[in-house]
């Protein structure tokens, strides 16, 4: 039979490991998101010029561009939460059901709008300083 002190130490050790795993997962997810935003925005800058936000806005607004690239640009703009993106996000937001083959994803647009307007809870983004 374990003593109460030993059981308490084991519980504290397990809780510590679980907290550490949550922190590592958070850092890993931030790293993946940051790399994704960097990749999307770098590709847009190479194609359209300007800063990252301007280039992503141009890609969203490019009606001859591949719809998947435009959806990725919407996602990246949502991650960046720069208010300059709001006009183009609203331009394509209809609130109708998604038609992924022909239109920008309405769910992705609504999420990007919420995040950019600050109407959604967001954990701090660790990747922002190096994007």
Secondary structure, DSSP 8 states (H G I E B T S, - for coil): ---HHHHHHHHHHHHHHHHHHHHHHHHHHHHHHHHHHHHHHHHHHHHH-SSHHHHHHHHHH-TTS-HHHHHHHHHHHHHHT-GGGHHHHHHH---S---TTTS--HHHHHHHHHHHHT-S-----TTGGG-
